[in-house]
Amino acid sequence: MSTTTDLIDVSERRSAHNYHPLPVVIHEAHGAWVTDVEGKRYLDCLAGYSSLNFGHGNPKIIEAAQEQLKNLTLTSRAFYHDQFAAFCAGLGDLTGKDMILPMNTGAEAVETAIKVARKWGYEVKGVQPEQANIIVMEDNFHGRTTTIVSFSTDPAARDDFGPYTPGFRIVKYGSVEAIREAVDANTVAVLFEPIQGEAGVLVPPDGYLTQVRELCTGEGILMIADEIQSGLGRTGKTFACDHEGVVPDMYVLGKALGGGVVPVSAIAANEDVLGVIKPGQHGSTFGGNPLACAVGNAVIEILNTGEYQSRAAELGEVLHARLRELIGHGVIAVRGRGLWAGVDIDPSLATGRAVSKELMARGVLAKDTHGSTIRLAPPIVISEEDLLWAVDQLADTIASFR
Ligand SMILES: Cc1ncc(COP(=O)(O)O)c(C=O)c1O
C-alpha cells in the first residue's frame, strides 16, 4: 500500500472528511520543496498555513528537537522542567510582555485569550458576572472549537454546531467606527486578526491597527491580536501589528512557534492581565512541554536574528511586484504583506480548486480559499528563483484557462 491512489483511497475511507486535500501524498520535505510517494517534487507554497515559515526540516530546529528527544519529552506542568523558563522569558522578550501562557494548538490559545479577557473583565474592570462581551470581526478565522465557531460568520464552520457560546459581538472588519458602535460598559476585549488569512489574506486599511489601539486604550478594553498566522516573520516583521508600530495587550501565537515540528501555541500579556489566572483555572497536559519548549526556544532564537523577517520583506516585494503584473490577465486583485498573498482569480475562468489542481500538476502546491482566491505563503527559506518560477506557473495556469 504505497501508491498515491491506494493511500488516498484508504485515507478517504478510513478518515472523517473534514478536509478536502489535493490528491498528493507527501513523503518527505526539505526547505521549500516536498517530494511525494512517487518521487515527484513540488514547491510548497502553503507552508502548513504558515507553520513552516522557517522551512521544512530547518536544521537548527531539528537539532534542538533531536537533542531534547534524547533527554526529556514530557513532565506535565505538575513539575518544572529545564526548557520552560527560557521559553517563557524568551517569548516574553520577543513580544515585550511580562508573561506567557503556553498551550498547543492555535484554537486553544484563542480559547485561552477569551478566558483571560473575561476573567480580567470581571476581576479588574469590574464587569457584572456573566455580562462580559468581546467584539470580533466578520469573516474571522480563529479555529474550530465550539466557542470559537459560535462567533464565526462562515456557515460551513458554524452551522449545526449549536447551541452557541454567547458573549460575542460581530462587527465589520477594517472599520473602527463599527467597533466603537459595538462597545458598551461590558466590553472586555476586541479580538481580531491583523491580517485575515483564511478570509483571503485581507489587509485592513492603513491606520486601522493604530485606531483600534487608541479606541481600546480610551475605552479600557483589551486589544487582542490573533497573530497565529500573521506573526513570526511571515509579513516581513516579527508581528503584523509592527507594521503600524502597534502593541496589543495580548498576542495570540501558534503555528510557526512550533517550527513545523510540534504544535506550540501561547498567549503573551503583561502581569496586570495574565496575572488573573491562578492554579487550577486553566491549562493543558501538553501545554509548555519540554519538547515544545525546546523547539520554541530554537524558533525564538531564529526570530531574534531578524533574518527571516528581512527575507520575508525582500521576497515579498518581489512576489507582489510580479503578482501585480497579472492583474487584468485573469487576476482581479492581489492582496497581502511580506511573503503572503491572496490572489483573486477571475471566477469566470476557473474555481480556486481547479487552479490549485493545475498548479499541482505543474509542481506547485498552493491552496484555494473562498471560491477563486489562491493563497501563496511559501516557507521564507524559498529562493527568489523558485518564487518567481512559482508565479510563472500561476501565470501559465491562468493562461491555460483563458
Ligand atoms: C488566525 C488564526 N487563528 C487561529 C487558528 C487556529 O489554529 P489551529 O488550527 O492550530 O487550532 C488559525 C488556523 O488557521 C488561524 O489562522
The ligand as an ORCA input file, in Angstrom:
! r2SCAN-3c Opt
* xyz 0 1
  C      -5.572     33.430     12.677
  C      -5.770     32.025     13.142
  N      -6.180     31.787     14.396
  C      -6.357     30.539     14.852
  C      -6.147     29.449     14.051
  C      -6.373     28.055     14.594
  O      -5.191     27.385     14.760
  P      -5.187     25.775     14.910
  O      -5.594     25.222     13.594
  O      -3.771     25.436     15.287
  O      -6.161     25.448     16.000
  C      -5.743     29.636     12.736
  C      -5.540     28.478     11.837
  O      -5.528     28.577     10.626
  C      -5.540     30.965     12.265
  O      -5.164     31.203     11.007
*
